[in-house]
Amino acid sequence: MRVRLWPQSIVGRTVLVLLAGLLISHTVALAIYSGNRLDTLINVGGQAAAERVAAVIQLLEDVPAAERPRMLKALDLPGLRVAWTPDPLVEETIDDPLAARVRDVLRSRLKVEEVRVTLRRPRGRRIVDRPPADDDSFAPRLHRMWHGVPFGQVVRVSARLSDGSWLNFVAPLDIAESLWRPRFVLSLLVMAVLVTVLVTWALRRATRPFAAFAAAAERLGVDVTAPPLTEDGPSEVRQAAHAFNVMQQRLGRFIADRTQMLAAISHDLRTPITRMRLRAEFVEDEEQRSKMLADLAEMEAMIAATLAFARHDADAEPRRTLDLAALLAALVDDFAAAGKEAAYDGPQTLTIAGRPTALKRAFANLIGNAVAYGESARVSLAPGDAQAVIEIADDGPGIPEAEHERVFAPFYRLEGSRNRDTGGTGLGLAVARGIARAHGGDVVLRNRDGGGLAVTVTLPLG
């Protein structure tokens, strides 16, 4: 579940964290603002209600008692319900900031002896003084008015007049709608979507150089002479691209210097070897002469192998389309014609993009090792979805598992002597893996269950 919910990419993680922070901060800020806004609106609404009640009280104080019912009938409107009774309908003022504010406003505006204010629904109370006979509907209407208004939406006031009677008011509070209505929530969601789209676009542009660096690093591992990265974009990206290009140039110079050095050594060594070969021809003892010439030939072969390994001929050869199946079959036929036990099992044709000479050299080394140390070589080829898998199996003693990686080191040999009849130069596996990796593949070893060694080579089809 954690893996599914938590994105794996930088863009996904950044967008998720930013969106969560945005929603949380907006929710908390709006909750605080909504509470303060509601308090402010209630206070303003209470102030307005108190002003209206004070105006009516002042008006009725100046009107004779006989005219008050008619005046009250005219003033009794949906925005301000008024009733004149001998007893107060509000029993006592509740301990509430809004009620206290309304009471304070009325006391500051009017010279009344007592004012009671409540925001809660009062208990049922009998109206003592009934209105005139020609308005019998007034009392039931007042009762519905007084008890039928939702809690918290009105303020109820009872003010004592100078003659001892009471004016009772029901004034609705002018409180705006809550912020948490569908329109507001929809606008918040739209804003979150727009922010997500914008941030995703910006992050994709910002992280695009990472993909370019990954591709360049992969390309460098295959071809050290690959084109350099384009040094553009933000300053950090330009700096990283420049450092990568400098590293690639240094690697190229290092390889070129090593190749040049080994070529010079090879050239310098071949001259005295040639002189020694000429002098060996004058040795009268035929056995000693043959041994000396064999040693000199071995030295020349080792120098040539070392130089070829350092030169990385596979990197210099251009890629082209080749038939891998035909190449493997031809190599197997060559070894079989030389009297070695070798067989091929696979398709008649399989086309890949590669360097023919380099691949031929790599597979010749691997098949040669199999027939030399494993008595036979069974080569199989199997095409996959994106790569070709080549296995070269033999019937030899195998290689200890702890040595499976060490044998790929240049000049490393399991057999301690430097006799080429038993161990060669120690470059065959190193050259094969270097060529395979230069093509974007690899070479790995495993011991077969029935005995012998299996060398698996993977090469991309494209």
C-alpha positions as CSV (number, residue, x, y, z in Angstrom):
1,M,0.0,0.0,0.0
2,R,2.8,2.4,0.9
3,V,4.5,1.7,-2.5
4,R,1.3,2.3,-4.4
5,L,0.5,5.6,-2.6
6,W,4.0,7.0,-2.5
7,P,5.2,7.9,-6.0
8,Q,8.6,6.7,-7.2
9,S,9.5,9.7,-9.3
10,I,10.8,13.1,-8.1
11,V,7.9,14.8,-9.9
12,G,5.2,12.7,-8.3
13,R,6.7,13.0,-4.8
14,T,7.1,16.8,-5.1
15,V,3.6,17.3,-6.5
16,L,2.1,15.1,-3.8
17,V,3.9,16.9,-0.9
18,L,3.2,20.4,-2.4
19,L,-0.5,19.6,-2.9
20,A,-0.9,18.1,0.6
21,G,0.8,21.2,2.1
22,L,-1.3,23.5,0.0
23,L,-4.6,21.8,1.0
24,I,-3.7,21.6,4.7
25,S,-2.5,25.3,4.9
26,H,-5.6,26.5,3.0
27,T,-7.9,24.4,5.1
28,V,-6.4,25.7,8.4
29,A,-6.3,29.3,7.2
30,L,-9.9,29.2,5.9
31,A,-11.1,27.5,9.1
32,I,-9.5,30.3,11.2
33,Y,-10.8,33.0,8.8
34,S,-14.3,31.5,8.8
35,G,-14.5,31.5,12.6
36,N,-13.3,35.1,12.8
37,R,-15.6,36.1,10.0
38,L,-18.6,34.5,11.7
39,D,-17.8,36.3,15.0
40,T,-17.5,39.6,13.1
41,L,-20.7,39.1,11.2
42,I,-22.6,38.2,14.4
43,N,-21.3,41.3,16.2
44,V,-22.2,43.5,13.2
45,G,-25.6,41.8,13.0
46,G,-26.2,42.3,16.7
47,Q,-25.3,46.0,16.4
48,A,-27.7,46.5,13.6
49,A,-30.5,44.6,15.4
50,A,-29.9,46.7,18.5
51,E,-30.1,49.9,16.5
52,R,-33.4,48.9,15.0
53,V,-34.8,47.9,18.4
54,A,-33.6,51.2,20.0
55,A,-35.3,53.2,17.2
56,V,-38.7,51.4,17.8
57,I,-38.4,51.9,21.6
58,Q,-37.8,55.6,21.2
59,L,-40.7,55.9,18.8
60,L,-43.2,54.0,21.1
61,E,-42.1,55.9,24.2
62,D,-43.4,59.1,22.5
63,V,-46.7,57.5,21.3
64,P,-49.7,57.5,23.7
65,A,-50.7,54.0,25.0
66,A,-53.9,54.0,23.0
67,E,-52.0,54.4,19.8
68,R,-49.4,51.8,20.5
69,P,-51.3,48.7,19.2
70,R,-51.9,50.4,15.8
71,M,-48.3,51.6,15.7
72,L,-47.0,48.1,16.6
73,K,-49.2,46.5,13.9
74,A,-47.5,48.8,11.3
75,L,-44.0,48.1,12.7
76,D,-44.4,44.4,12.9
77,L,-42.6,43.3,9.8
78,P,-40.6,40.1,8.9
79,G,-37.4,42.0,9.5
80,L,-38.4,43.0,13.0
81,R,-41.2,41.4,15.0
82,V,-42.6,43.4,17.9
83,A,-45.0,42.6,20.7
84,W,-46.2,44.8,23.6
85,T,-46.9,42.8,26.8
86,P,-47.3,43.6,30.5
87,D,-44.6,41.0,31.3
88,P,-41.3,40.3,29.6
89,L,-41.0,37.4,27.3
90,V,-37.3,37.2,27.9
91,E,-36.8,35.9,31.4
92,E,-33.2,37.0,31.8
93,T,-30.1,38.0,29.8
94,I,-27.9,35.0,29.0
95,D,-24.1,35.1,29.5
96,D,-23.2,35.6,25.8
97,P,-20.9,38.3,24.2
98,L,-23.5,39.1,21.5
99,A,-26.3,39.4,24.0
100,A,-24.2,41.6,26.2
101,R,-23.3,43.7,23.2
102,V,-26.9,44.2,22.2
103,R,-27.8,45.1,25.8
104,D,-24.9,47.6,26.1
105,V,-26.0,49.3,22.9
106,L,-29.6,49.6,24.0
107,R,-28.6,51.0,27.4
108,S,-26.2,53.5,25.8
109,R,-28.9,54.7,23.4
110,L,-32.0,54.6,25.7
111,K,-32.9,55.5,29.2
112,V,-34.7,52.3,30.0
113,E,-34.7,50.7,33.4
114,E,-34.2,47.1,32.3
115,V,-33.2,45.3,29.1
116,R,-33.1,41.6,28.7
117,V,-31.5,39.9,25.7
118,T,-31.3,36.2,24.8
119,L,-30.1,34.2,21.8
120,R,-31.6,30.9,22.9
121,R,-35.1,29.6,22.3
122,P,-37.2,30.7,25.4
123,R,-39.4,28.3,27.2
124,G,-43.2,28.6,26.4
125,R,-44.8,31.5,28.1
126,R,-48.4,32.7,28.2
127,I,-49.0,36.1,26.7
128,V,-50.9,37.9,29.3
129,D,-52.2,40.9,27.4
130,R,-54.2,40.0,24.3
131,P,-54.4,42.5,21.5
132,P,-57.6,44.2,20.6
133,A,-60.6,42.2,19.5
134,D,-60.4,43.2,15.9
135,D,-56.9,41.6,15.7
136,D,-57.5,38.2,17.3
137,S,-54.9,36.6,15.1
138,F,-52.1,38.6,16.6
139,A,-51.5,36.4,19.7
140,P,-51.1,33.1,17.8
141,R,-49.0,34.9,15.2
142,L,-46.7,36.2,18.0
143,H,-46.5,32.8,19.5
144,R,-45.4,31.3,16.2
145,M,-43.0,34.1,15.6
146,W,-41.5,33.7,19.1
147,H,-41.1,29.9,19.1
148,G,-40.7,29.1,15.4
149,V,-37.4,30.8,14.6
150,P,-34.4,28.5,14.4
151,F,-31.8,28.8,17.2
152,G,-28.9,31.1,16.7
153,Q,-30.4,33.1,13.8
154,V,-32.3,35.7,15.8
155,V,-31.8,37.9,18.8
156,R,-34.7,38.3,21.3
157,V,-35.0,41.5,23.4
158,S,-37.4,42.5,26.1
159,A,-37.1,46.2,27.2
160,R,-39.1,47.8,30.0
161,L,-40.8,51.1,29.1
162,S,-41.3,54.0,31.4
163,D,-44.9,53.0,32.2
164,G,-43.8,49.5,33.3
165,S,-45.0,47.6,30.2
166,W,-42.6,45.6,28.1
167,L,-41.7,45.7,24.4
168,N,-40.5,42.4,23.0
169,F,-38.6,42.1,19.8
170,V,-37.5,39.2,17.6
171,A,-34.8,40.6,15.2
172,P,-33.0,38.2,12.7
173,L,-29.3,38.5,12.6
174,D,-27.8,39.5,9.2
175,I,-25.2,36.7,9.0
176,A,-23.8,35.7,5.6
177,E,-23.7,32.2,4.3
178,S,-20.9,29.9,5.4
179,L,-17.8,29.8,3.3
180,W,-18.1,26.0,3.1
181,R,-20.7,25.9,0.4
182,P,-20.4,23.9,-2.9
183,R,-19.3,26.9,-4.9
184,F,-16.4,27.7,-2.6
185,V,-15.3,24.0,-2.4
186,L,-15.5,23.7,-6.2
187,S,-13.3,26.8,-6.6
188,L,-10.8,25.3,-4.1
189,L,-10.6,22.1,-6.1
190,V,-10.2,24.0,-9.3
191,M,-7.4,26.0,-7.8
192,A,-5.7,22.7,-6.6
193,V,-6.0,21.2,-10.0
194,L,-4.5,24.2,-11.7
195,V,-1.6,24.4,-9.2
196,T,-1.0,20.6,-9.7
197,V,-0.9,21.0,-13.5
198,L,1.4,24.0,-13.4
199,V,3.8,22.4,-10.8
200,T,3.9,19.2,-12.7
201,W,4.8,21.0,-15.9
202,A,7.5,23.0,-14.1
203,L,9.0,20.0,-12.4
204,R,9.1,18.0,-15.5
205,R,11.0,20.7,-17.2
206,A,13.3,21.0,-14.2
207,T,14.0,17.2,-14.0
208,R,14.4,16.7,-17.7
209,P,18.2,17.1,-17.4
210,F,18.3,14.0,-15.1
211,A,17.1,11.8,-17.9
212,A,19.7,13.4,-20.2
213,F,22.4,12.7,-17.7
214,A,21.3,9.1,-17.3
215,A,21.3,8.6,-21.1
216,A,24.7,10.2,-21.4
217,A,26.1,8.0,-18.7
218,E,24.7,4.9,-20.3
219,R,26.1,6.1,-23.7
220,L,29.5,6.8,-22.2
221,G,29.7,3.3,-20.7
222,V,29.3,2.0,-24.3
223,D,31.2,4.6,-26.3
224,V,33.7,6.9,-24.7
225,T,33.8,9.0,-27.9
226,A,30.0,9.7,-27.7
227,P,29.0,13.3,-28.4
228,P,29.2,15.6,-25.3
229,L,26.1,16.9,-23.4
230,T,24.6,20.2,-24.4
231,E,25.4,22.8,-21.8
232,D,22.2,24.8,-21.5
233,G,19.4,25.4,-19.0
234,P,19.7,26.7,-15.4
235,S,23.2,27.4,-14.0
236,E,23.2,24.2,-11.9
237,V,22.4,22.1,-14.9
238,R,25.0,23.9,-17.1
239,Q,27.6,23.3,-14.4
240,A,26.8,19.6,-14.0
241,A,26.8,19.1,-17.8
242,H,30.2,20.9,-18.1
243,A,31.6,18.7,-15.4
244,F,30.3,15.6,-17.2
245,N,31.8,16.7,-20.5
246,V,35.2,17.4,-18.8
247,M,35.1,13.9,-17.2
248,Q,34.4,12.4,-20.6
249,Q,37.3,14.3,-22.2
250,R,39.6,13.2,-19.4
251,L,38.6,9.5,-19.8
252,G,39.1,9.8,-23.6
253,R,42.6,11.3,-23.0
254,F,43.4,8.6,-20.5
255,I,42.5,5.8,-22.8
256,A,44.3,7.5,-25.7
257,D,47.5,8.0,-23.6
258,R,47.4,4.4,-22.4
259,T,47.0,3.1,-25.9
260,Q,49.8,5.3,-27.2
261,M,52.1,4.2,-24.3
262,L,51.4,0.5,-24.9
263,A,51.9,1.0,-28.7
264,A,55.2,2.6,-28.0
265,I,56.2,-0.2,-25.7
266,S,55.1,-2.8,-28.2
267,H,57.1,-1.1,-30.9
268,D,60.2,-0.9,-28.8
269,L,59.9,-4.5,-27.7
270,R,59.3,-5.9,-31.1
271,T,62.7,-4.6,-32.3
272,P,64.8,-6.5,-29.8
273,I,62.5,-9.6,-30.2
274,T,63.2,-9.5,-33.9
275,R,66.9,-9.3,-33.3
276,M,66.7,-12.2,-30.8
277,R,64.7,-14.2,-33.4
278,L,67.5,-13.7,-35.9
279,R,70.2,-14.7,-33.4
280,A,68.2,-17.8,-32.4
281,E,68.4,-18.9,-36.0
282,F,72.2,-19.3,-35.6
283,V,71.9,-21.6,-32.5
284,E,73.2,-25.0,-33.6
285,D,71.2,-27.0,-31.0
286,E,67.9,-27.6,-32.8
287,E,66.0,-28.3,-29.5
288,Q,67.2,-25.1,-27.9
289,R,66.6,-23.1,-31.1
290,S,63.0,-24.4,-31.2
291,K,62.4,-23.5,-27.5
292,M,63.8,-20.0,-28.0
293,L,61.7,-19.3,-31.1
294,A,58.6,-20.6,-29.3
295,D,59.3,-18.2,-26.3
296,L,59.8,-15.3,-28.7
297,A,56.6,-16.2,-30.5
298,E,54.8,-16.3,-27.2
299,M,56.2,-12.9,-26.3
300,E,55.0,-11.4,-29.6
301,A,51.6,-12.9,-29.1
302,M,51.3,-11.5,-25.6
303,I,52.4,-8.1,-26.7
304,A,49.8,-8.2,-29.6
305,A,47.0,-9.3,-27.2
306,T,47.9,-6.7,-24.7
307,L,48.0,-4.0,-27.3
308,A,44.7,-5.1,-28.8
309,F,43.1,-5.1,-25.3
310,A,44.3,-1.6,-24.5
311,R,43.4,-0.3,-27.9
312,H,39.8,-1.3,-27.6
313,D,39.4,-2.2,-31.3
314,A,35.7,-2.7,-30.7
315,D,35.2,1.0,-30.0
316,A,36.9,2.0,-33.2
317,E,34.9,-0.3,-35.5
318,P,31.6,1.2,-36.7
319,R,28.3,-0.5,-35.9
320,R,26.3,-2.2,-38.7
321,T,23.7,-4.8,-39.2
322,L,25.0,-8.4,-38.9
323,D,23.6,-11.9,-38.7
324,L,24.6,-13.2,-35.3
325,A,23.3,-16.7,-35.9
326,A,25.5,-17.0,-39.1
327,L,28.5,-15.6,-37.2
328,L,28.2,-18.1,-34.4
329,A,27.6,-21.0,-36.8
330,A,30.7,-20.1,-38.8
331,L,32.9,-20.0,-35.7
332,V,31.6,-23.4,-34.6
333,D,32.3,-24.8,-38.0
334,D,35.8,-23.5,-37.9
335,F,36.5,-25.1,-34.5
336,A,34.9,-28.4,-35.7
337,A,37.0,-28.3,-38.8
338,A,40.1,-28.0,-36.6
339,G,39.2,-31.2,-34.9
340,K,37.5,-29.7,-31.8
341,E,34.2,-30.8,-30.4
342,A,31.8,-27.9,-31.1
343,A,28.1,-27.7,-31.9
344,Y,25.6,-24.9,-32.6
345,D,21.9,-24.9,-31.6
346,G,19.7,-22.0,-32.5
347,P,17.9,-20.2,-35.3
348,Q,19.3,-20.0,-38.8
349,T,19.3,-16.2,-38.8
350,L,19.1,-13.5,-36.2
351,T,19.9,-9.9,-37.1
352,I,21.3,-7.4,-34.6
353,A,23.3,-4.1,-34.8
354,G,26.9,-4.5,-33.7
355,R,30.6,-4.6,-34.6
356,P,31.3,-7.8,-36.5
357,T,35.0,-8.1,-36.0
358,A,34.8,-7.3,-32.3
359,L,32.0,-9.8,-31.7
360,K,33.8,-12.5,-33.7
361,R,36.8,-12.0,-31.5
362,A,34.8,-12.1,-28.3
363,F,33.0,-15.4,-29.2
364,A,36.2,-16.9,-30.6
365,N,37.8,-16.3,-27.2
366,L,34.8,-17.9,-25.3
367,I,34.5,-20.9,-27.6
368,G,38.3,-21.3,-27.6
369,N,38.3,-21.4,-23.8
370,A,35.5,-24.0,-23.8
371,V,37.2,-26.4,-26.2
372,A,40.6,-25.8,-24.5
373,Y,39.6,-26.3,-20.9
374,G,36.2,-27.9,-21.1
375,E,36.9,-30.4,-23.9
376,S,33.8,-29.3,-25.9
377,A,31.7,-26.2,-26.7
378,R,27.9,-26.3,-27.2
379,V,26.8,-22.9,-28.4
380,S,23.1,-22.0,-28.2
381,L,21.3,-18.9,-29.3
382,A,17.8,-17.7,-28.1
383,P,16.2,-14.4,-29.1
384,G,14.3,-12.5,-26.4
385,D,12.0,-9.5,-26.4
386,A,14.9,-6.9,-26.3
387,Q,18.1,-9.0,-26.3
388,A,19.7,-12.1,-27.7
389,V,21.0,-14.7,-25.2
390,I,24.0,-16.8,-26.2
391,E,25.2,-19.7,-24.0
392,I,28.5,-21.5,-24.4
393,A,28.6,-24.7,-22.3
394,D,31.4,-27.1,-21.8
395,D,32.2,-30.4,-20.0
396,G,35.2,-29.2,-18.0
397,P,35.8,-28.9,-14.3
398,G,34.1,-25.5,-14.1
399,I,35.4,-22.5,-12.1
400,P,34.9,-22.0,-8.3
401,E,32.1,-19.6,-7.7
402,A,34.3,-17.3,-5.7
403,E,36.4,-16.8,-8.9
404,H,33.6,-16.0,-11.3
405,E,34.3,-12.3,-11.2
406,R,38.0,-12.4,-10.7
407,V,38.6,-14.3,-13.9
408,F,37.4,-11.2,-15.9
409,A,40.2,-9.1,-14.6
410,P,42.9,-8.5,-17.2
411,F,45.9,-10.9,-17.0
412,Y,44.2,-12.9,-14.2
413,R,44.6,-16.7,-14.5
414,L,43.4,-19.5,-12.4
415,E,46.6,-21.5,-13.3
416,G,49.5,-19.8,-11.6
417,S,52.2,-20.3,-14.2
418,R,52.5,-18.2,-17.3
419,N,52.5,-21.2,-19.6
420,R,50.3,-20.4,-22.5
421,D,49.5,-24.1,-23.0
422,T,47.8,-24.1,-19.6
423,G,46.5,-20.6,-19.0
424,G,47.0,-18.3,-22.0
425,T,47.6,-14.6,-21.4
426,G,44.6,-14.1,-19.1
427,L,42.9,-11.6,-21.5
428,G,40.3,-13.7,-23.2
429,L,37.4,-13.3,-20.8
430,A,38.3,-9.6,-20.1
431,V,38.2,-8.9,-23.8
432,A,34.9,-10.7,-24.3
433,R,33.2,-8.9,-21.5
434,G,34.6,-5.6,-22.6
435,I,33.2,-6.1,-26.1
436,A,29.8,-7.3,-24.8
437,R,29.5,-4.3,-22.5
438,A,30.5,-2.0,-25.3
439,H,27.5,-3.3,-27.1
440,G,25.2,-2.7,-24.1
441,G,25.3,-6.4,-23.0
442,D,27.3,-8.5,-20.5
443,V,29.0,-11.8,-19.9
444,V,28.4,-13.9,-16.8
445,L,29.5,-17.3,-15.6
446,R,27.8,-20.2,-13.8
447,N,28.6,-23.8,-13.1
448,R,26.2,-26.3,-14.7
449,D,24.4,-28.7,-12.4
450,G,25.6,-31.7,-14.4
451,G,29.2,-30.4,-14.4
452,G,31.0,-28.0,-16.6
453,L,30.9,-24.2,-17.1
454,A,28.2,-22.2,-18.8
455,V,29.1,-18.7,-20.2
456,T,26.0,-16.5,-20.9
457,V,26.3,-13.6,-23.2
458,T,23.5,-11.0,-23.6
459,L,23.4,-8.6,-26.5
460,P,20.7,-6.0,-27.3
461,L,18.8,-6.7,-30.5
462,G,18.7,-3.0,-31.5
